[in-house]
Amino acid sequence: MSTRKRRKKPIDDAKTHILSCTDKVGFMSRYIDGYKGRGVFATHPIEPGDFVLEYRGKLLTKEECESRRYSETESTFLFDFKWQNHCLCLDASLGRLVNDNHKNPNCVMKKIIVDNKPHLCLSLKKIEIGAEIDYNYGDSKWPWRSKVGKNKAPAAAKENLLGGEGQMKGLQTPAAAEENEASPVP
């Protein structure tokens, strides 16, 4: 008889981290380059459908969010979405460093309800050690998409994926399209 540890269901894993207000171990932020800033990278393999990270932060009303728009650079950490016909916003933690990939993302943003509150979590497909965690910010013409080109990070970013230290600027307001994913606020 094997005493192999049972694998936790992704939804239970997500709820555990949501309730404890902690990020899952196995991720690190790393500087990529001056254009992209920092990103989040896997330090362990992730299986398809596994809970990755929560886009955790202070849940704000639309009015509170507008008062926190800060400067153009600082407001890029705010995530706008709709839930129960309310426009809400998250001022977030490590999840804010997850970058955009509109061609071939390894994660999607999904809403998980815990204690009658929405939580935004990332998950999608197999992710190898050293891979950058990314997702599609939604259908938009983000200015960096024309610079980065056809699903390619700038050369300096590719060289720094598995090495280097540093801090980042952040990411822009993300969005997703499917019903079970977080929807953008118009």
ZIPETA-V776050 format. One record per residue. RES is the residue in one letter. PHI is phi as a letter, one per 30 degrees, with the letter a starting at -180 (NA if undefined). OMEGA is omega in whole degrees, -180 to 180 (999 if undefined). D_CENTER is the distance of its C-alpha to the mean C-alpha in Angstrom with 2 decimals. Layout:
# ZIPETA-V776050
res = (RES;RES)
phi = (PHI;PHI)
omega = (OMEGA;OMEGA)
d_center = (D_CENTER;D_CENTER)
This chain:
# ZIPETA-V776050
res = (M;S;T;R;K;R;R;K;K;P;I;D;D;A;K;T;H;I;L;S;C;T;D;K;V;G;F;M;S;R;Y;I;D;G;Y;K;G;R;G;V;F;A;T;H;P;I;E;P;G;D;F;V;L;E;Y;R;G;K;L;L;T;K;E;E;C;E;S;R;R;Y;S;E;T;E;S;T;F;L;F;D;F;K;W;Q;N;H;C;L;C;L;D;A;S;L;G;R;L;V;N;D;N;H;K;N;P;N;C;V;M;K;K;I;I;V;D;N;K;P;H;L;C;L;S;L;K;K;I;E;I;G;A;E;I;D;Y;N;Y;G;D;S;K;W;P;W;R;S;K;V;G;K;N;K;A;P;A;A;A;K;E;N;L;L;G;G;E;G;Q;M;K;G;L;Q;T;P;A;A;A;E;E;N;E;A;S;P;V;P)
phi = (NA;d;c;d;d;d;d;d;d;e;d;d;d;d;d;e;d;d;d;d;h;b;d;d;d;j;b;b;c;b;d;c;a;d;d;d;i;c;b;c;b;d;c;b;d;b;d;e;i;d;d;c;b;c;d;c;l;d;d;b;d;e;d;d;d;d;d;c;d;h;c;e;d;d;d;d;c;c;c;d;a;c;a;h;i;c;d;b;a;c;c;c;c;e;e;d;d;d;d;d;b;d;c;b;d;c;b;b;d;b;d;b;c;b;h;i;b;d;b;c;b;c;a;a;b;e;b;d;e;i;d;d;d;b;a;d;d;j;d;a;c;d;d;d;d;d;d;d;i;d;h;b;d;e;e;d;d;d;d;c;e;c;a;j;b;k;b;b;d;k;b;d;e;d;a;b;c;d;e;d;c;d;c;d;c;d)
omega = (-178;176;-179;-179;178;179;180;177;-179;-179;178;177;179;-179;178;-179;177;-177;179;-179;180;172;177;176;178;179;175;174;-177;176;179;177;-178;180;-176;-179;178;174;178;-177;179;174;174;179;180;-179;179;178;179;171;-179;-179;170;170;-171;177;-180;178;-175;171;179;-179;178;-180;180;180;180;-176;175;175;-180;-179;-178;-178;-179;178;-179;-180;179;176;178;175;-179;179;176;173;-178;-178;174;172;-155;-177;-177;180;-180;-177;180;-174;-179;170;-176;-179;-175;-178;176;178;170;178;180;175;174;-179;177;-178;178;176;179;175;-177;-175;-180;178;172;-173;-177;-179;-178;175;178;-179;175;175;-179;175;-179;180;178;-179;-180;179;179;-174;-178;-178;179;178;-177;176;-173;176;180;174;175;-176;-179;180;-180;-179;-176;-174;-176;179;177;179;174;-179;-171;176;180;-179;-178;179;-178;176;176;-170;-174;-176;-179;177;178;-178;-179;174;-179;999)
d_center = (39.74;36.31;34.43;31.09;28.23;26.79;23.18;21.20;19.95;16.15;16.61;18.77;16.46;13.67;16.49;17.81;14.77;14.36;18.11;18.35;15.56;14.56;11.74;12.77;14.91;14.53;11.79;12.67;11.74;14.29;15.88;16.01;18.47;19.67;18.24;14.60;14.52;12.33;9.57;8.43;11.08;12.47;15.83;16.87;16.88;14.69;16.62;15.88;14.64;13.82;11.41;8.76;6.84;7.20;5.72;9.31;11.81;15.06;15.60;17.80;20.23;20.41;23.29;21.64;18.65;21.25;23.04;20.01;19.26;20.62;21.12;19.42;17.43;16.47;15.56;12.70;10.57;11.56;9.88;12.97;13.65;16.85;18.03;21.74;22.85;21.37;19.17;16.68;14.14;11.78;12.40;9.63;9.54;7.91;4.29;5.77;6.62;4.21;6.99;8.65;10.87;13.13;15.67;14.46;10.76;10.45;7.83;8.00;6.99;10.07;12.15;14.01;17.04;18.29;21.38;21.41;18.18;14.98;11.82;8.43;7.27;5.88;9.11;11.61;13.93;15.54;13.93;16.58;17.01;16.11;13.72;10.72;7.39;6.57;6.70;9.38;9.26;12.55;16.19;17.01;18.80;16.44;18.88;17.13;17.24;21.01;20.97;18.72;20.74;20.73;17.54;18.68;17.18;19.89;22.43;21.69;18.05;19.38;21.96;19.65;17.17;19.13;20.81;21.00;19.90;18.68;16.43;14.32;14.45;10.86;9.25;10.82;10.60;8.48;10.34;11.32;14.92;15.95;17.50;15.55;12.23;11.32;13.85;14.13;16.91;19.81)
